[in-house]
Amino acid sequence: MNKEQLMRKIQETGFALYDLTLFLDSHPTNQMALDYFRDVQKRHTELEAEYEMMYGPLTAFDTNTEQGWTWIQDPWPWELEA
Amino acid sequence: MWTYERRLEYPIKIKNPNPAMAKFIISQYGGPHGELGASLRYLSQRCSMPYREAAGILTDIGTEELAHLEMITTIVHQLTRNMTIEQIKDAGMEAYFVDHTAGVYPQFASGFPFSAATLAVTGDAIADIQEDMAAEQKARLTYDNILRMVDDPDVIDPIRFLREREIVHYQRFGEGLRIIQDNLDKKNFYAFNPEFDLR
C-alpha cells in the first residue's frame, strides 16, 4: 500500500475504534461491541506499526531517532495537497 | 494529558481556494455552535459529572471535538491558501484579511471573536447533559445551513462527515441522560442536583 492508501486504512480503523469507544461508554457490558473493539484494535495497531515503519511517526513518542527528528517532516495533516 | 496523532480523523484535500466559503465555514471553528466551544463545554463539564459512563462520554466526545476543530481549521486553511488579492476582494474578505491575513482565527461567521459565553457549565448533571444534547443539534443545523451554501465536492464530503458525527453524539448524550436519571430517585429526578446534594 502506498502512503495515502495506508493512511486511509488507519483512518477507517481509527474511526471504527472511536465510534466503538463512544458506544462502549454508554454500553460498557455489551459483549458484541467488546469483541468487535478487540478485533479492530488488533488491526489498527498492525496498520499503525506498518505506517510508522515505512513513512514516519504518527505520534512524537513513536519517533525513531536513528533517522533524526522525523516528527516534524512535511507535510503536516492540514497541509496535504489535492 | 493529550497526545497529538499526526493525521486527520477524516481525509480533507481541497483543490480550489474559495475565501467566500471560508468566511462562513470558520463559524464551526470559533462560532456559537462551533467545535472549539463544544470541546471546552464537554471537557469542562466532565469534572463534576458524578456517573462513570457520562464522564466517559464527556471525555471522549470532548476529545473527538478537538479532532473536528482540526478538520475545520484544515478546511479554512485549504480554502484560503494561495488566494489572490482579487479573490479576497471578490469574496468580500477584506476585513478578515486586514486582521488575520491567511491565518485561521476562531470567530463567528459574523466576525465576533470566540466567546466562552456560548457554553455553560452548571455543575448539575441533568442541566449539563441537556445543554449538550441541544448543542449537538445546533451544530448539526449549522452544518445543514453550510451544506445549503457550498457546491465544492471537496468541501461537501468532510462537512457531511462532521454533520453525521453530531447525530451520533446526540444519541450518546441521550443515553447519558438516561443513565443519569436511572441513578436518581426515579419518581422525582428533576428535584435536586446529584453533584451537590448526593455528596
Interface residues (C-beta under 8 A of the other chain):
Chain A: M7 R8 I10 Q11 G14 F15 Y18 D19 T21 L22 F23 D25 S26 H27 P28 P57 L58 T59 A60 F61 W71 W76 P77 W78 E79 L80 E81 A82
Chain B: T3 Y4 E5 R6 R7 L8 E9 Y10 P11 I12 K13 I14 K15 E53 G56 I57 D60 I61 E64 E70 T73 T74 H77 Q78 D154 V168 H169 R172 E175 G176 I179
